[in-house]
């Protein structure tokens, strides 16, 4: 049966792929974005569809949606270090006030809401791999605290609305994800490495490159999120790829893919940059019958081809440095 779905942050990387998925499933989608980091090009192919509508709106302000609403997917938030270090107040507000407004809308409409949390709630983890029961090692007053604590607050107020108001809630903790529609200048490792390779620049690795990340292709992530939405599980669930790799090895994989002869340039490790990232996905496997299917080599090829297909002036104008190997 067709549902009516609100996707916040719809013009962003993940939000746009979620819009595609719900349209594919035969649902009606209301896309909402204030375009502070989103790009309308990510969803312009949907504007011609009668079951798609777009609201240019900031979710930190009161949200009014006329009519029935079945699901809310709250994905509005800056998600890259470059963004949340540049707009820290907006990052905190969308995690706090924006989530509050979305939860209030879910309560008013009797809608189920899924909120996008992150592996950053674990901070620089002292437990490896990270399970959902781990409470994290986060510096609330460090430069990354505006993002980490916004997401931790998001989880708390979501659970409060579930227990106090009886709102149907779901929480996904997203680990590093990649794929088409990422921004080359968003400060994350994969687009930064590819952007530097395309420009013939040395690849920037912070620290000695031994810190690890686990990269999940976007189609796999969206499948996990969709299954979580339709499940009966209200506590946080890790969705990510447990195939862990050091950033030094990852940079070398990108070099092999692009065929570039540039070098890896090492720079000091930023404050509170996590040394390890690897999801324990036991819950996703048992509750959702989900695990990633797309290999890193396959996903990287698709993503590289996407970036390479962009107009040359687009990747040439990107900043030459980034701030973290998130």
ABEGO torsion letter per residue (X at the ends): XBBBBBBBGAABAAAAAAAAAAAAAGBBBBBBBAGAABBAAAAAAAAABAABBBBBBBAABBBBBBEBBABBBBABEBABAAAAAABAAAAAAAAAAAAAAAAAAAAAAGBBBBBBBBAAAAEBBABOBBBAABAEBBBAABAAAAAAAAAAAAAAAAAAAAAAAGBBBBBBBBBBBBEBGBBAAAGBAAAAAAAAAAAGBBBBBBEAGABBBBBBBAAAAAAAAAAAAABABABBBBBBBABBBBAAAAAAAAAAAAGBABBBBBBBBBBGBBABBBBBAAAAAAAAGBBBABBAAAAAAAAAAAAAABBAAAAAABBABBABBX
